[in-house]
Amino acid sequence: MTLFHRTTQGIALTADGERYYEILRKVAADLHDVEQCLGPRGAKLRGTLTVGMSSSLGQYCVMPRIMRFLARYPDIELVFKPIVTIREIDEKSLDLAVLVGWPPERDLVVRTLAQTQFMVCAPPQYWAREGIPQEPEALRGHHCLILRSSGGTLLDRWTFEKNGERRTIDVKTRLFSDDRTWLAEAACVGAGVIRMIDFNLIQYLSSGQLVPVLTDWKALESPMIFAAYPPSQRRSKLVRAFLDFLLEAFAELDGERTPLSGSAMPRVPKPDWFGRTHGRHSAYVARRRKYAA
């Protein structure tokens, strides 16, 4: 096994070397956990915790509150890595992952942090120019900014419900992205209409940069925010400490969003399309209808 190789800049780790380093780091973290379990009560937590997180959750939900955790646990070293899917727990040697979506059916410990709610928004100048939709069908006349789910689906099919009546609209777009923050910023300059989870929109709504519409309709199929970690981390006091911090942070965020988005949302089951298709959601539905005919 070769751990190092020479470069024009000096010596660098090989791929084997990087894997070896990650294994040693995790061994060291496990030894810290053993010390914490065997040490006296009240002993300070210490060690390194590697957390994977979607970029939007980091920006809007976790990093604005991270100083609280750092002050509470001055001897814990945090390593944050941006991730998109739960598969990266293994690929990036994570102790804990925080994601938007629905937990996969695999051997992980999962803790729900919050149930999100979709909101349909655009800036005031956009609504003044294009008109405010009064019914979901009016969205067909607008340019919409489309997010790709972590399962690889372009979410161009929006479903709404009011008083037991359900309506589904296939919206048109010229702009897709995997990144929620980019779409929110594009919406703020008038590029189009977004449908996004409320936790990513709190600052935009409270500042008036974005204005929600169709608030009397419930936008369906909103994902949950969850934390997941391998069963081997069940006894980790570092994971437990950070999970407690996350639960506290999202409880606060839940209180902040209530005036903006109404009553709390019930748990939303995983849609049948999630993780089953790549490409446009509307095309997936059309294919299913064709094969069923």
Beta strands, then each sheet from edge to edge (+ up, - down):
strand 1: 4-7
strand 2: 10-13
strand 3: 47-53
strand 4: 76-82
strand 5: 96-101
strand 6: 109-115
strand 7: 118-122
strand 8: 143-147
strand 9: 153-154
strand 10: 157-162
strand 11: 165-170
strand 12: 172-177
strand 13: 193-197
strand 14: 211-213
strand 15: 218-219
strand 16: 224-229
strand 17: 279-280
sheet 1: 1+ 2-
sheet 2: 4+ 3+ 5+ 16- 6+
sheet 3: 12+ 8+ 13+ 7- 14+
sheet 4: 9+ 17+
sheet 5: 11+ 10- 15+
end
